[in-house]
Amino acid sequence: MKLIYSPQARADLREIKAYIRDDLQNPSAAENISQKILKSCALLKENPKLGAELSGKVDRDTDIRYLIIHQHIAFYKIDNDIIRVIRIRDARTNYIHIILQ
């Protein structure tokens, strides 16, 4: 399977990395966390159903799945032989509202 990141997911990852690097002043943690997110998402290529269905958490039908990666969540869709990561959010935020807009 092919793994693709949406422009918004790429922006989310850059924001996460910048926040940890600049605001928390921890460049090594920023690099480590961004690499963990990318490596975890790469696992989806071999096992696309590794994450759970979002419809199990909300009262709405959706084809979005999610993968928890430490304090972050990668949201993705499976389209035939393509896995599309659509957002990467901090798990401590109101991510459901953002994802289902």
Protein Blocks (a to p, Z undefined) as FASTA:
>chain_A
ZZdddfklmmmmmmmmmmmmmmnopaklmmmmmmmmmmmmmmmmmmmmlpccfklmpccd
dfbdcddehjaccddddehjaccdfbdcdfkbcfklmmmZZ
